[in-house]
């Protein structure tokens, strides 16, 4: 696929470049609580501005219902991006309307504009091809003749959406540095990965990870299970799990996985349980088969951390997606911290699979450079590892 360097070699001074970025950051009111995705977008934006391009960014935030909603405005993102770039980022008041047109028209060479939330337009996520193509045509018209499109939002390339997929058919399209790096990393994980190859999966639901578990089990040496999904596996072994998160409809699936891959799957041997789901819950550490009635598992225990860490320290490749517990509560963060630290301490090629895992790295103060790669797209990473096609990548490769 053509990439950003190809575009730069063609020359971009005075040209408008539409960049689909992933700026979907968590907010507390109008305050960004984790700016990792904004910072991840900087290299591509900076390369373009330094080369004299007029950069027009499009992105989404949250899940608005196809119409403007102030709580999902990209205004906080524009402010933060401007701070990181050291120059103002003009925020259009709409997506392809009069404000967007005047904002884009006013761009100087090396300037940056951010269009308002692309999901304020229902055409962005429409299942109707013609509706999506209509929005893509409006975006292409906004940047005008001679423009180019750079896809740099890896967190959305698994979505067949107007600003990701359809616009790549309307303008000369290139993979941004972030998308290119993510795809190369994932190809390493699905190709000839250095062994032993260990995968750590956490998060809340087995059903969300079932596909990737089935896809990865034949390829990995060890699969370590933590987080809320662990309790369905423990229940499949006949253990009582108190009031822990449990997907009863997945017990048969987990029983089969355990039967087929008992030598690969590693489950927690002890649990930090709380009497309720709260930061100040009373807690106790118990064996994995001894969670009291009415209590819920909220983290893996210290023996489990050491068991997992022993595997991770000796690994050649590690993929980690999903926290081991409710890391947002300090009392239940040590399992996640222990896993992350073990990965940092290892010599493995290590990939953090985006989402909550990436947030945990930053929240818990772990060194980001202690990992080989921190993905910006948890869902996209998992779908790729599951063997699914990513429409936003296919279109860049000319296969869509």
N, C-alpha and C positions, 0 to 999 in steps of 0.2 A: 504494500500500500504506500501511496505517496505520504510523506511526512512533512513536519514543519521545516526541516532543513531544506527540503526540496522547494518549498514555497519561498523561503528566504533567498535561496540561490536565484530564483526567478526575479526577485526584487519586489519589495512591497511599499517603498516610499511613495506616499501620496495615495496609496490604494486603501480601500476599506476592507477590513477582514472581520467577518462575523465569527465569533468564537463561542461555541457551546461549552460552557464551563459547568462544573459541579460546585455550586456555592450553597448547597442545602445544609446550612449550619444549625445547631441547636440554639434556641433563644430563650432567655428569661426576660419576658417583657420585650424591650428593644435592645437588650444586651446580649451579645454573642458569648456563649459559655465555652465554646471550643471552636477556635478559628482555623483548625487544621486544614480544612478543605480550601479556605481562602488562601492560606499560605501555599498550598499545593498548586494553586493556579498561577502563582507568581512567575515561575520560570518562562512559561509560554507567553504570558502577557508582556513580560519584560523584554523578551527577545523581539517581539513584534514592535513594541514601542521604540526600542533602541534602533530598530531598522527603519523607523519612520512611518510605520503603518498607522492608519486610523482604526483603532480597535473598538469593535462594537460587541459587547458581551451579552449573551442571553443565558438565563439560568432559571431554575425554579427554587422555591422555598416552601417546605411543608406540603400540605394537600388541600389547597383551596378548591372550591367546587366549580371551577370553570368560569369564575367571575371575580372582579376585584374584591379583595378583603384586606383591610389595613393591617391586620395582625400578621399577614404573610408578605408584607412589603419588603423589598430588598434594600430599603434605605439603610438599615444597620450594616448590611454587607458593603454597600457603596462607601460608607464612611470608613469601615475597617480596611477595605482594599486601598482606598486613597491614602490612609495612614501608612500602610505597608509599602506602597509604591512611592510615597513621598510626593505625590501630586494629586490634584483633585480628580475624582471620578464623577462625571456628570451622570445623574440618574434621571432617566426619562420617566415621565409620569404615566406612561402607558407602554404597550408592547409594539404596536405598529401604527399607532394613531398620530395625531398632529404633534403631540409632545415628542414622541420618538423621532418623527421626521425632522423637527427643528433641532433636536439634540444632536442627531447624527450629522445634519447639515453644518452644524457649528463646530464640528471636530477639526482640530488642527492636526498636522502630521505629528505622530507620537502621542496623540491624545487617546483617552479611554472614556467610553460611555457604557453605561449599564442599562439595558432595557428592563422595565418592570417585569415582575414575575411572569414567566411564560405560561404558567398554568392558570393565570387569570383569564386566559382565552381557552374556551372549551375545545377548540379545534386541536390543541396540542396533544391531548391524550385520546382523541376520538378513535373509535374502532373503524370509522368510515374513511377509507383511503382518500376519497375526494376532499373531505373536510380537512384532513391533515395536509394534503397537498396544497389546499387553498392558503393555509397559514404559512406553509413553506414558501409559497410564491410571494406572499406579502413580505416575508422576511428578506427574501432575495431582492425584491424591488426596493426595500428600505435601504439596502447597502449599495444598490445600483450596479451599473455596468462596470466590468473590470474587477469586481470584488471576488473574494475567495472565502471559503468556509474552513474553519479549523475545529475539529472535534476533539475537545480536551476534557470532557466530562465523563470519566470512566464509570462513575457511579450510576450513569443512566444509559450506557450503551446496550444494556439488555432490554431496553424498552424501544418499541417501534413507535416513536413519537415524532411529531413534526420537526422539532428543533434538533433532533438527534439523527433521524433516519431520512425523512423526506427532503429536508433542505440540502442534504448531501448530494441529491440528484439534481438540484437546481443550480448549484454553484460548483466551481472546481473545488474538490474536497481533499483535505489533508488530515492526517492524524497528528494531534498535538503531542508534545513530549510526554505528557502524563499518560495518555492512552497507550502510546507506543511502549513506554516502560512497563505498564501494567500487563499488557499482552505478552511481552517478552518474559516477564516473571512467571506468568501463569503457564506459558508453554514449557518453562523449565520444570514446574511442578507436575505437569502431565506427561512430560517426556522422560528423559534419562536423569532422574533426580539422584543426587548422591545419597547413598545409604549408610546407616539405617535411616529410613524415612518415617518420621513421626508426625501425626496430625492430632491436634487438640481441638475438640469441638465442645462448645458450651452453648449458652443461650437457653431460651425457655422451652422450646417445643421440639420434640423428636420429629414431628411431621414436617417442620420447616427444613430439616437437615437429612431426612430419610434418603432422598435422591442422591445427595452428595456422599452420604455414608456408603450406599451401595456401589457408587461409582469408584470411590477411593479404596475400599477394603481390599480389592485384588492388587492394588498398587503399593500399599503402604506396609510397613513392618509393624507399627503399633498405632492404634487409634485410642486416644485418651478422651474419656467422656466426663464432662463436668456440667455445671450450671443446672438450670431447672430440668433440662432433658434427662439428667442422670437418674432422676427419681422414677421415671417410667422404666428405665433399665433395671433399677433395683427392685421395683415391683415385679418385673418379669422374672426375677430370681426368687420370688416368693416372699420378699421382705415387706414388712409394713413400713409405710413412708409417712405416717401421721397425716397432717394436712398439707404436706408438700405439694408443689405443682405436679400434677399427674395427668397424663393422657391415656385414659383407660382403653381407648379405641386403638392405641398403638402398642399395647402390650404383646399381642401376638406377633407383630412385626419385629419387636425388639427380642422376643424369645427366639425367633428364627435367626436373627443376626448373631445372637450370642451362641446359638448352636453351631452356626456355620463358621464363626470366626472367634471361637473362644480363646485361641492362642494370640489373637491380635488386639482384642478389645480390653482396655484397662478401665475399670470403674473405681470410684472412690471407696476407700475402706473405712473412712470415718467422715463425719458430717458435723458442721457447726449449725445447730438448730436454734431457732428463735421461737418464742411463745406467740409471736405475731409478726406481721410484716411491717416493721417500723425500725427506724434508725436506733431507737432506744429500747428495743425489745430485750427482754431477758434472754440470755443465751446459754447453751451448754454444748460441749463437744461429746458426741456419742459414736459408737460403732455404727457402720452403715446399715446394719440389720437391727438397730435398736433405737430408732427415732420414736420418741414417746407420742402416744395419741394426743392430738391437739397441737402438737408442735410441728414446725415446718423447717425443712432443710433450706438454709440460706447461703451456705458456703461449703466448700470441701474442708476437711480438717487437716491438721498438721501432718499426720502420717500419710494422708493422700498426697499432700503437697510434695513430701519427700519421695514418695513412690513415683509420682509424675516427673519430678525433677531428675531422678536417676535416669529415666528414659531419655529425657530431653538433653541432659548433659552429654550423652553419648551419641546423639543423633548427628547425621550428616545433613539432613534437610528437615525443616520444621515448618508446618503450616498451622497457624492458630486462628480460629474464628469462634468468638463467643466467650464471655467471661465465665469464671468458675463459680461465681456467686454474685450477690447483690453488692458490687464493688462501690456503688454510690453511697452505701452505708459503711462508714469506717470499721464498724465492728464485724462486718462480713466481707471485708476487702482482702484479707490476707491470702486466701486461696488464689485469687487472680494475681495478686502481687507476686506470690511465690512462683507461679507458673511463668509469668513474664520475666522475672529475674533469672530463672533457670535458663530461659531461652537466651537472654542477654549474655549469660555466663558461658553459654555453649559456643562451640566453633562452627555451628551449623549455618547453612544458608537458610535464613529465617524470614518468613513472610507473615505479617499480621494482616488478617483478612478483613480489614475495614470495620465499619460500624462500631458497635460497642467495644470491641477489642481495641481499636485505635483510640477511642475515647478514654478507655481505661489506662492505656500507656501514658497519656498526657495527664489525666486526672491524678494518677498515682505518682506522678513525678519521675517516671522511668526515662532513661535516655533514649530518645528516638533513634539516634545513630547506633544504638545497640542492636538494632534489627536490620537485616539486609534490605527489607522493603516493607513499608506500611501502606497498604492499599487504601484508596479513598472510596472503594466500592464493594461493600460486603456482599450485596445481592448479586452483583455482576460477577464477582469472583466465584461465588458458589455455583452459579449457573454454568460458568465456563468449566469449572472442575467437574460438574455433573455431566458434562458432555453436550450441553445445549449450545445452539448457535446464538451469537450475540448480534442482533440486527444492526446495531450501530457500528460494529466492526465489519460485518459482512459488506455493508454498503461502501465502506472505505476500500475494501478489497475488490470492489466491482462485482461481487457475487450476489447482490440483491436486486 
